[in-house]
């Protein structure tokens, strides 16, 4: 597969890893204060945006918006499934 087609997918995978940690990583710290969690999560989410924006910008050259969004949703489900099992210790059911 040509790198032009693969780069947006790899960037989307990486961005989803950061966003999953930004949204759900804090669940391992139930006693943490929201005033601490919010800026930490926003800081993690910044890296997600730094990857998602180029993924979509470069991806739009070879994929339609619908294709990019579909890939992003599938990647999100896969990343969250792995995250849920590996990091949160929850079973998929």
GUDO-55925 format. One line per field, with one value per residue: chain; x negated, y, z of N, C-alpha, C in turn. Coordinates in Angstrom, 3 decimals. Each point is the difference from the previous one (the first is absolute). Example, Ala and Ser with C-alpha at 12.3 -4.5 7.8 and 13.67 -1.06 7.14 Angstrom:
% GUDO-55925
unit	[A  A]
n.c1	[-13.190  0.350]
n.c2	[-5.690  1.050]
n.c3	[7.800  -0.720]
ca.c1	[0.890  -0.820]
ca.c2	[1.190  1.190]
ca.c3	[0.000  0.060]
c.c1	[-0.900  0.770]
c.c2	[1.200  1.090]
c.c3	[0.000  0.730]
This chain:
% GUDO-55925
unit	[A  A  A  A  A  A  A  A  A  A  A  A  A  A  A  A  A  A  A  A  A  A  A  A  A  A  A  A  A  A  A  A  A  A  A  A  A  A  A  A  A  A  A  A  A  A  A  A  A  A  A  A  A  A  A  A  A  A  A  A  A  A  A  A  A  A  A  A  A  A  A  A  A  A  A  A  A  A  A  A  A  A  A  A  A  A  A  A  A  A  A  A  A]
n.c1	[-0.851  0.367  -1.109  0.401  0.305  -1.193  -0.621  1.099  -0.070  -1.306  0.182  1.027  -0.759  -1.068  0.753  0.519  -1.245  -0.451  0.988  -0.245  -1.306  0.206  0.843  -0.699  -1.182  0.712  0.641  -1.307  0.398  0.879  -1.074  -0.479  -0.403  1.198  -0.346  -0.409  1.050  0.762  -0.905  -0.138  1.310  0.161  -0.981  0.568  1.175  -0.856  -0.626  1.212  0.239  -1.200  0.651  1.163  -0.421  -1.277  0.508  0.869  -0.944  -0.905  0.847  0.384  -1.298  0.234  0.666  1.240  0.767  0.902  -0.953  -0.447  1.238  0.268  -1.152  0.255  1.241  -0.403  -0.931  0.938  0.848  -0.891  -0.360  1.280  0.250  -1.096  0.290  1.241  -0.504  -0.901  0.646  1.277  -0.456  0.738  0.895  -0.219  1.190]
n.c2	[-1.185  0.964  0.655  0.541  -1.262  -0.406  1.112  0.339  -1.257  0.045  1.170  -0.557  -1.059  0.724  0.758  -1.151  -0.419  1.159  0.014  -1.277  0.259  1.008  -0.773  -1.127  0.502  1.070  -0.979  -0.121  1.253  -0.813  0.051  0.049  1.200  0.445  0.880  -1.201  -0.803  1.058  0.740  -1.059  -0.239  1.300  -0.120  -1.129  0.602  0.895  -1.053  -0.336  1.267  -0.041  -1.112  0.302  1.227  -0.351  -0.913  0.904  0.889  -0.881  -0.539  1.276  -0.163  -1.048  0.520  -0.432  1.031  -0.617  -0.204  1.239  0.444  -0.809  0.301  1.270  -0.248  -0.695  0.907  0.910  -0.784  -0.188  1.274  0.354  -0.949  0.297  1.280  -0.341  -0.910  0.670  1.149  -0.114  -1.050  0.549  -0.939  -0.412  0.508]
n.c3	[0.000  -0.775  0.352  -1.131  -0.221  0.375  -0.333  -0.677  -0.387  -0.178  -0.571  -0.645  -0.186  -0.271  -0.776  -0.419  -0.008  -0.452  -0.905  -0.202  0.077  -0.835  -0.638  -0.104  -0.225  0.200  -0.625  -0.186  -0.014  0.587  0.774  -1.222  0.291  -0.293  0.917  0.368  -0.012  0.088  0.654  0.799  0.019  0.205  0.873  0.416  0.057  0.460  0.504  0.443  0.289  0.569  0.242  0.573  0.255  0.161  0.830  0.392  0.259  0.392  0.853  0.075  -0.147  0.794  1.031  -0.087  0.318  -0.715  -0.871  0.132  0.008  -0.993  -0.585  0.265  -0.350  -1.039  -0.278  0.244  -0.630  -0.954  -0.037  0.080  -0.876  -0.661  0.026  -0.262  -0.817  -0.706  -0.083  -0.355  -0.653  -0.940  0.159  -1.225  0.076]
ca.c1	[0.851  -0.740  -0.106  1.010  1.232  -0.238  -0.302  1.187  0.488  -0.913  0.239  1.286  -0.208  -0.733  0.855  1.015  -0.624  -0.051  1.340  0.545  -0.601  0.507  1.391  0.287  -1.132  0.251  0.878  -0.825  -0.278  1.319  -0.060  -0.632  0.897  0.294  -0.826  -1.279  0.259  0.374  -1.164  -0.846  0.655  -0.118  -1.387  -0.134  0.809  -0.735  -0.774  0.964  0.289  -1.213  -0.063  1.263  0.123  -0.765  0.568  1.135  -0.473  -0.692  0.921  0.976  -0.598  0.162  1.242  1.116  0.293  0.724  -0.968  -0.820  0.823  0.235  -1.258  -0.202  0.919  -0.455  -1.235  0.397  0.522  -1.105  -0.906  0.663  0.072  -1.321  -0.192  0.897  -0.521  -1.398  -0.244  1.042  0.210  1.400  0.231  0.924  1.176]
ca.c2	[1.185  1.251  0.756  1.059  -0.596  -0.576  1.041  0.456  -1.078  -0.069  1.194  -0.182  -0.964  0.691  1.028  -0.673  -0.457  1.169  0.427  -0.987  0.279  1.290  -0.143  -1.119  -0.346  0.512  -0.905  -0.731  0.910  0.497  0.996  1.239  1.156  0.429  1.154  -0.554  -0.868  0.733  0.484  -1.114  -0.616  0.935  -0.065  -1.223  0.177  0.862  -0.878  -0.623  0.967  0.168  -1.141  -0.151  1.026  -0.420  -1.242  0.354  0.892  -0.835  -1.040  0.535  -0.051  -1.339  -0.594  0.934  0.300  -1.152  -1.079  0.374  -0.106  -1.424  -0.546  0.530  -0.677  -1.384  0.069  0.344  -1.204  -0.937  0.547  -0.040  -1.397  -0.360  0.837  -0.474  -1.264  0.095  1.047  0.031  -1.343  -0.383  -0.996  0.365  -0.859]
ca.c3	[0.000  -0.118  1.243  -0.026  0.505  1.317  0.987  0.744  0.864  1.142  0.814  0.682  1.083  1.069  0.602  0.805  1.243  0.881  0.412  0.931  1.303  0.485  0.451  0.887  0.848  1.344  0.748  0.962  1.110  0.400  1.073  -0.488  -0.111  -1.373  -0.369  -0.453  -1.147  -1.219  -0.761  -0.420  -1.157  -1.119  -0.456  -0.796  -1.209  -0.924  -0.887  -0.915  -1.056  -0.813  -0.907  -0.737  -1.045  -1.182  -0.545  -0.855  -1.061  -0.986  -0.439  -0.953  -1.343  -0.581  0.496  0.165  1.406  0.541  0.223  1.156  1.205  0.234  0.532  1.340  0.923  0.156  0.781  1.363  0.650  0.203  1.013  1.300  0.423  0.540  1.187  1.042  0.524  0.447  0.984  1.031  0.508  -0.191  -1.030  -1.079  0.015]
c.c1	[-0.891  0.046  1.045  1.329  -0.142  -0.203  1.235  0.529  -0.875  0.173  1.314  -0.117  -0.681  0.872  1.069  -0.564  -0.053  1.387  0.623  -0.583  0.526  1.407  0.173  -1.148  0.209  0.911  -0.766  -0.309  1.304  -0.039  -0.654  1.040  0.207  -0.883  -1.403  0.222  0.239  -1.215  -0.929  0.588  -0.061  -1.413  -0.256  0.748  -0.685  -0.808  0.904  0.291  -1.190  -0.194  1.258  0.137  -0.847  0.552  1.136  -0.420  -0.692  0.931  0.996  -0.529  0.258  1.286  1.088  0.192  0.724  -0.947  -0.873  0.781  0.272  -1.243  -0.214  0.890  -0.418  -1.265  0.321  0.491  -1.109  -0.954  0.654  0.119  -1.309  -0.266  0.818  -0.519  -1.365  -0.210  1.011  0.268  1.431  0.120  0.932  1.177  1.134]
c.c2	[1.241  0.774  1.112  -0.502  -0.471  1.060  0.501  -1.058  -0.105  1.198  -0.102  -0.993  0.684  1.047  -0.630  -0.543  1.167  0.399  -0.988  0.191  1.308  -0.153  -1.028  -0.397  0.412  -0.908  -0.855  0.842  0.619  1.070  1.313  1.101  0.383  1.163  -0.430  -0.797  0.779  0.547  -1.116  -0.651  0.905  -0.015  -1.233  0.151  0.909  -0.838  -0.712  0.932  0.195  -1.158  -0.117  1.015  -0.358  -1.284  0.315  0.895  -0.798  -1.061  0.464  0.017  -1.328  -0.702  1.060  0.256  -1.173  -1.176  0.294  -0.174  -1.461  -0.663  0.435  -0.720  -1.445  -0.045  0.300  -1.227  -1.009  0.470  -0.078  -1.432  -0.457  0.751  -0.527  -1.267  0.193  1.022  -0.004  -1.374  -0.472  -1.006  0.562  -0.969  0.651]
c.c3	[0.000  1.317  0.086  0.567  1.445  1.083  0.742  0.966  1.248  0.934  0.761  1.151  1.177  0.693  0.883  1.308  0.989  0.483  0.969  1.393  0.573  0.581  1.096  0.923  1.443  0.828  1.007  1.239  0.514  1.089  -0.440  -0.152  -1.460  -0.431  -0.410  -1.294  -1.291  -0.738  -0.466  -1.247  -1.232  -0.570  -0.853  -1.325  -1.024  -0.987  -0.996  -1.160  -0.923  -0.971  -0.867  -1.127  -1.224  -0.633  -0.963  -1.162  -1.111  -0.575  -1.036  -1.429  -0.688  0.435  0.034  1.498  0.655  0.272  1.217  1.300  0.341  0.566  1.441  1.006  0.242  0.855  1.461  0.755  0.292  1.102  1.375  0.515  0.634  1.305  1.181  0.656  0.647  1.133  1.144  0.595  -0.091  -1.131  -1.072  0.061  -0.717]
